[in-house]
Amino acid sequence: MAPAPAATQKIRWGELEEDDAGDLDFLLPPRVVTGPDENGFKKVVEYRFDDEGNKVKVTTTTRVRKLARARLSKSALERRAWPKFGDAVHEDVGARLTMVSTEEILLERPRDPGSKAEEPSASGDPLASKSGAVLMVCRTCGKKGDHWTSKCPYKDLAPPTETFVDRPPTADGSAPSGGPVKGAYVPPSLRAGADRVGHDMRRRNDENSVRVTNLSEDTREPDLLELFRTFGPVSRVYVALDQKTGSSRGFGFVNFVHREDADKAISKLNGYGYDNLILRVEWATPRPN
Amino acid sequence: MRPILMKGHERPLTFLRYNRDGDLLFSCAKDHTPNVWFADNGDRLGTYRGHNGAVWTCDVSRDSTRLITGSADQTAKLWDVQTGQELFTFRFDAPARSVEFSIGDGLAVITTDNFMDNVPTAQVKRITEDPDDQSEESLLVITGIKGRINRAVWGPLNRTIITAGEDATVRIWDTETGKCLKESDKEQGHQKAISSLSKSADWSHFLTGSLDKTAKLWDTRTMTLIKTYVTERPVNAVDISPLLDHVVIGGGQDAMNVTMTDRRAGKFEAKFFHKILQEEIGGVKGHFGPINALVFNPDGRSFSSGGEDGYKTVFSEAASSIIVV
């Protein structure tokens, strides 16, 4: 657009506004496009009537960028000049159909580059194998699908439990279904590389403590007790309350007398819909620092 | 990379297609209007208004002048790519699920669903140069498949048609006689409905994705199983990179169960696998719903995905970021 006529029209438009003369009020000043300048900023000033009949000035600033890889064939260049058709005709500046993601999205690797894949077999097998065997995880020795915790041959060896706990994942790598099994919860203390400190601390503090998060605001301790006591005797229920408002802060703890019951509660209630929220139930272990 | 998000559809995307030069991207969705976009900057060029039901599929001729679409309104339509004008309508008594132009664009194969009392068919139509001469007459009708045919594509030299569908079997048909030449092995083949089929750049092999959570690579000529790629979710869309030895597989939880699962658990990502080693290279997230359509740009440097969330995303420069394998 030539700058001179645009300028004169701008002045006239300013005069009109001052006079508030009704004669030419229905006329809208033309669209002014400036740029793109050296930084690629393009400014489009448009005038239009809004729903109530008022004149509105719309200034749109866009940044024009050249695409790095613009090798188009001859016919593609021709197509580039095609006029828009259909619904695309009317959308010009205001339409926000196309945008560049604000979020950087990267290719996420399933494992560190260079490391060997153990995953394909692990992810393929458990889905195929029977779920019953997968669920059967001995918490004493960590064996899967062999026996339940109560039938574990190492049950009576209390101190060895500690040493045993850390070992199985490495030693039993070739066990029936090594690797992570979906659906079967392995408490952090039983996982490979679980640090002892955390383990000991948990022992000292709270036995069989279960953390419940994503509770609704009006959940109180009796509600939680009601929900959890179906799994077995509960020794303590605690819901964190906000000091000021007195409403729940959305999480709480439940201590079970028996570890088995806690385990059962976790497996049953994690992901359970309660008061229109999805509960998250997990072992209350201190975070490893 | 920062993908371009394009939101021109109000309903879930069903199908995406690049033209041969890779500068135009056609998108179909369950809303009734297919769109065409400039593939490099994501500007919408136009819309093709005229269908009266979900549009399941489309194909564009080699010279990018004609578009054919298949829709749930029981028609397939021919369009002028440049103006969006409707040229011809093929009427069926069942929804059209899959369309493809043959080599030379003289023929098109259109599949119709098993709907009401109709058996699923794959029909070959002649596409005339002049739309006025166009007729609805079928040159060949392939029947005898149980369950919906989700995809029917041309084999090399238009001698065969490859079909895949709900009966989990891939079949190769003779286009002269309409007889079934080869069938995929029951043992080796898919166990559940095949949702997608995509040919390699030279048509020597093709990839099928199935709800049994696998994608399989087949030889076009001998119909032997070459590779299997295992994922954790039902596969809705697959494509083979024309540039590198990569395949991309998209899918996710059934649309039906999405609201019941967490976004992380849904695995709504496009997964890249190495074509030969069958190893997972990585995943590209970005959708909030299952991916229904995945397609590589013919130059192999970017790909587009369309999801149940109604967004279509062009991941440009994807290849350059995954080239470092």
Interface residues (C-beta under 8 A of the other chain):
Chain A: L67 R69 A70 L72 S73 S75 A76 R79 R80 W82 K84 F85 G86 D87 A88 V89 E91 R96 L97 T98 M99 V100 S101 T102 E103 E104 I105 L106 L107 E108 R109 P110 A117 E119 P120 S123 G124 L127 I278
Chain B: M1 R2 P3 I4 L5 M6 K7 G8 D21 G22 D23 L24 T33 N35 W37 F38 D40 N41 G42 D43 R44 L45 G46 T47 Y48 R49 D63 S64 Q82 T83 G84 K213 V230 E232 D262 E269 F272 Q278 E279 E280 I281 G282 G283 V284 K285 G286 R301 T313 F315 E317 A318 S321 I322
